[in-house]
Amino acid sequence: MQDTHKKILFRYYSDLLEDTIVETMWAEIIDLDKGYFKLDNIPFFGPSIATDDIFFAEFDEDEQFLTYRETIKVSGNSIVQVVILEKGFDKEIIREKLKEINCESEGMNETLFAIEVTQEVDYSIVKSLLNEYVELSVIDFGEPCLSEKHRTDLLKN
């Protein structure tokens, strides 16, 4: 993976944590000389970037790390954050249902996970599923990076 990917540092303000966050994520090298990469991780805390987005990063002297600067091309994918509110609820139940509708997710701990919604997925189906659990007071969720395609999905219903 070291030959085809690099760890990139992202520094951003997280609405979820209400603080400035530093997160490192793997990215596929597109053009190392130009500093172009494609995000290959699901972000946890809510930067406005999604998996498969192409971005520019450069070495930052202060950070001593390759550091994200700007998104060059959006993929159409979205990232959704989920927080489990009900004590003892097994988040894997929701993650399995999401997997059935072609949404991968990464868990950070027992109460937080992030969902990758690829461009091909109808986001209204995902949101409907999540809203069922919101109504039961099991979860809450945020949409830190919702693509134009997925915004349009919500207007169809």
C-alpha positions, -999 to 999 in steps of 0.1 A, spaced: 0 0 0 30 23 6 38 23 -31 3 33 -42 -11 52 -12 0 79 12 -12 90 46 -25 125 44 -32 149 73 -65 167 74 -70 196 99 -105 210 101 -132 222 124 -157 194 134 -193 204 140 -197 170 157 -170 176 183 -171 214 182 -134 216 180 -105 216 155 -96 181 146 -65 164 131 -73 132 112 -49 112 90 -64 92 62 -51 70 34 -53 83 -1 -44 68 -35 -16 86 -53 -29 101 -85 1 123 -94 27 127 -67 46 155 -85 14 176 -87 2 166 -52 -30 149 -65 -46 122 -44 -79 103 -42 -93 97 -7 -95 60 2 -108 63 37 -142 72 53 -137 104 73 -150 102 109 -154 137 121 -168 157 92 -144 174 69 -162 184 36 -146 156 16 -158 121 7 -142 89 -4 -130 89 -40 -128 128 -41 -96 140 -58 -77 166 -38 -44 185 -36 -20 180 -7 15 192 -1 42 187 26 36 211 54 67 222 73 47 229 105 28 197 105 58 177 91 33 157 71 16 157 37 -14 179 43 -47 184 26 -52 218 9 -82 217 -14 -106 194 -32 -100 193 -69 -128 170 -81 -158 157 -62 -168 120 -67 -205 124 -60 -201 103 -29 -214 114 5 -204 109 42 -229 106 70 -220 104 107 -241 84 131 -241 87 169 -257 59 190 -279 75 217 -294 44 233 -272 29 258 -263 -7 250 -276 -6 214 -255 -27 190 -245 -4 162 -238 -34 140 -276 -39 135 -277 -6 116 -244 -11 99 -256 -45 85 -288 -29 72 -267 -2 55 -245 -29 40 -276 -45 25 -283 -12 6 -246 -10 -5 -233 15 21 -200 7 37 -193 22 71 -164 24 96 -169 23 133 -148 45 155 -161 32 189 -192 18 204 -213 50 198 -199 65 166 -196 54 130 -193 70 96 -211 59 64 -199 61 29 -229 66 5 -216 61 -30 -230 81 -59 -250 51 -72 -270 47 -40 -304 65 -37 -298 86 -6 -335 89 2 -335 52 11 -305 57 34 -321 87 51 -354 69 55 -336 40 73 -317 64 96 -348 84 103 -366 52 116 -339 49 143 -340 87 150 -378 84 157 -370 56 181 -344 78 199 -317 52 191 -295 74 170 -288 109 157 -269 116 125 -252 144 106 -245 150 69 -212 168 69 -205 160 32 -237 155 12 -232 155 -26 -254 173 -51 -266 140 -64 -277 129 -30 -294 163 -23 -313 157 -55 -323 122 -44 -341 138 -14 -361 161 -36 -376 132 -56 -398 121 -27 
